[in-house]
């Protein structure tokens, strides 16, 4: 199964920082968007941040000014999510999704990396 691989999650105290990484397989061609979602039990999956192939970024309001999504300058298949000033409400399973193709896009989901924030 073709899927991106996430890493970098862990347990951190409130106010701390983590950097998540997502690496998409080279077999995925024509990547247009890479994004991070957060899944919390009992809640709907939430889009946290996204970045397009042209470098445009977007964030959910709750993380603006604290999180930064970026892509590897040498490898578009790799993106990072720098998370600063973490809050307990930021905790959850962070999933990377890769969108490829423009007219008929395909979506590839990773299995996620867990982020826990202690108060």
N, C-alpha and C positions, 0 to 999 in steps of 0.2 A: 504494500500500500504506500502510495506516494504521499508523504506528509512532511510539513516543516517540523523542526525540532527546537523546542524551547529550553532555556536554561537560565539560571541566575536567581531563582526564587529562594525563599528562606524565611527565617524568623528574625524580625528586627524590632527594636523598641520604637515607640512613637517618636517622631522627629528625625528618625534615621533615614538612610538611603539604601536603595538597591538598584542594580542595573540588570535588566532582563535582556536576553539575546534570543533571536529567532533566526535560524538558518534554514532556508528553503532548498530542497534538493535541486541540483543542476538540471535534472530532467524536466523541471517546470520551466517552460519557455514563455516569453511574452508577459512577464509579470507587470501588472499595471498598478496594483495597490497591495501594500502589506499593512496589516492592522493588528492591534491588540484588543481583545475582549476580556471582560472580567465576569466570572461565573461565581455566584454566591448561592448556596443552597436555599431554595424557596423563593428565589428572585429570578427575574428575567435576565438573560445574558445581556451585558451592557458593553457597548463600544466605548473603549477608553481613549484610543488614539489611532490615527492612521497616517500613512505617508504614501504619496503617489510616485510614479516613476519620474515625474518632473520635480519632485521634492516638495510638493505642497503638503502641508500638515494640517491636521484637525484634531481637536481634543474635546472631550466631554467637559462641561463647565466645572465639575468638581475637582478636576486635576489641572486646570489651566494655571500656569505660573509655577507649578510644582513638578510636573512631568514633562519630559522632552523625548520625542521619538526622532530617531535619526537612522540613516542608513550608512553602511560601510562604504567609504569612498572608493574602494577598489572592487567591491563585490556587492552588486545590487541585491543579491540573494540573501544578504544578512542585514537585519535591522536590530536596533537597540531601543530599549525604553528605560531612560534614566528617571528614577523615581526619588524625589527629595521630599523632605518634610512629611514623611509618611504618617498617616492617621490610621486608627483602628478600622475606620470605614473603607480604607483602601484594600483591606484583606480580601483574599479570594483566590480562585484558580484563574490564572492569566493564560489565555489561549491566543496563539498566533494564527492568523488566517492569511492566506495568500490568494489573491485574485489574479487570474491570468486570462488573457484574451479580452478583446474589447467588444466585439459584436455579440459573441456568445460566451460570456465569461464562465470560467470554472473556478471553484473554490476548494482550497485545500486547507484543512484544519489540523493543527497539532494537538497533542494530548494535554498540553498545559504544564505550567509550573506554578507551584503553590506559594503564595505570599501570605505571611502571617505577621500581624503587627500587634505588639503588646502595649498596653496602656501604662 
